[in-house]
Amino acid sequence: MMKQPLIISAIAAALLLSTGSTFAADQEQIYGSQLMTQQERFEYRKKYTNAKSAQEREQIRTEHHAMMKERARERNMKLPENPPASGTGMGTGGGMGPGSGMGGGRGR
């Protein structure tokens, strides 16, 4: 009986930690997200994900970057000069790719 409250507490703590890390990742993936509402972030993700080409995604990123820089200027805030490199955070084609990461699997 003593273990049950401990297990429930551990599960609750794990859920809180995982939610916090998701929130932190969300904040890092969209340039200027701290200046956006939750609805704006949702709409940006949807627009970016539905882009039909890498060129269209790049145009969305560039326009978004300019808009966030202007919003930051209006609020006397400073954002990094350049948005995250294309392929990091959201979108398709990002990630480490085949053969990357630890352990090449070549039996050396």
Protein Blocks (a to p, Z undefined) as FASTA:
>chain_A
ZZmmmmmmmmmmmmmmmmmmmmmmmmmmpghklmpcfklmmmmmmmmmmpcbfklmmmmm
mmmmmmmmmmmmmnopacdfbdcdehiaiaehiajbehiaehjhnoZZ
